[in-house]
């Protein structure tokens, strides 16, 4: 038996399909990371286990999505937004590819957490569950 195989696509068509796939994959990854970040931040900002007299601690809670070290999307509030974004950038330099960095950017956030108050740590389990559920969205 002889089998003759004939290409259905030429090289430029194959390259275009691959490029389209990469664009779609990047879009889905970015959308998923933004969604997880938004959900994390909304939950963390809504928790009222501590009194935030100035609003700066809750305002510093935010996220940044990075791609190869460059910020591509972020969400922070108010006066403390700069501290949160700056802290996220200092963490992101350790990663390549995509990274979602969530922070409470005020330098006393860890102190508040250490005293038993939930600043951002309580939001992590729910965000991890959302990430697991979004895995289906990322499957191609």
N, C-alpha and C positions, 0 to 999 in steps of 0.2 A: 504494500500500500504506500502510495506517495501522497504526502500532504503538502499543499502549497499554501503558505500563509501570506496574506497580503495586508499591509498596514492600512488601517482605517483613517488614521490621522497622520498628518505630516509633522515635522519637527516644530514648526512655528505654532501649530494648533495645540500640540502637546505642551509647549512652553506656556502658552496663554492659559490653558486649563490649570496648569500648576500654579501660575501667578494668581489666577482667580481664587484658587483654593487657599493660598497663603493669605490673601486679602481677607477672605471670609473667616479664616481661622483667627487672624489677629483681631478682627472686629468682634468675634464672639468672646474671645479671651478678655478684651478690654471691657466689653459690656458686662460680663460676669464679675470681673474685679470691681467695677464701679458699683454694681448692684450690692455686692457683699459689703463694700465700704460704706455705702449709704445706710444699709440696714444696721451695721455695727454702730455707726456714729449716732443714728437716730435713737437706738436703744441706750447707748452710753449717756447721751445728753438728757434722756428722759428719766434716768435713775436719780432718785432724790435721797440717797443715804447720807449726804453731807450738805451743809449749808454753804453755798457758793456766794459769799457776800458781794463780791465785785463782778461776778460773771466771767472772770478771766479763765478760771479753770475749765468750765464747761465750754467756753469759747475756743480753748486751745485743743479740745478734742476734735480730731478730724482725721482725714485720710488723704493719701496721695497715691495714685497709680503711676508707677515708673515703668518705662520700657528702655532697657539698656542704660539705666542711670538718668534718663531724661524724664521729668515730670510730664505726664500727658493728661492728667485730670486730678483735681483735688477738691476738698470740701472742708473749709474752716469758717469760723464765725468771729466777728468783732475784733476788738483790739488785740487779742492774743493769737490771732490767726498766723501772724508772722512767726511767732515762737513755735507753733505746731508745725508749720511747713518747713521751717529750718531744721527742726529735730528730725522730721521724716527724711529730709535730704541727707542728713548726716548718717542715717541708717542705710539708706538706699545705695550708697556707694559700695557697699559690700556685696551687692547682687548684680548678676547679669540677667538678661531676658526680662521677663515681667516680674514685678514685685508690687504687692499691695502693702503699704505701711500705714498702720493706724497708731495714733499717738494721743497722749495728753501732754501737750507741749510745755506746760508750766513746770518749772524746776521742783516745785513742791508736790506734784502729783503723786510721786512714789511715797512721800511721807504720809499723805492722806490715805493712800491704799494700805500702807503699813499699820496705820491706826485702826484698820478694820472697815474702812469705808470703801464702797465700790465706786471707783472712778471710771475704769474701763475694763477691768478684768472679768466682770460678770457678763459682758457682752460677747466674749470670745466663744463660749460653747454654742450659742445660737448661730453665730456666724460660721462656725465650722460645719454645723448641720446644713446651713444654706449652701455652703460650698459643695458638700457631698451631693445635695439635690441638684445643683447646677451642672454636675458632671455630665448628666444626660444631654444638656444643652450644648456642651462642648464636644460631645461625640459626633463624629462626622460619618 
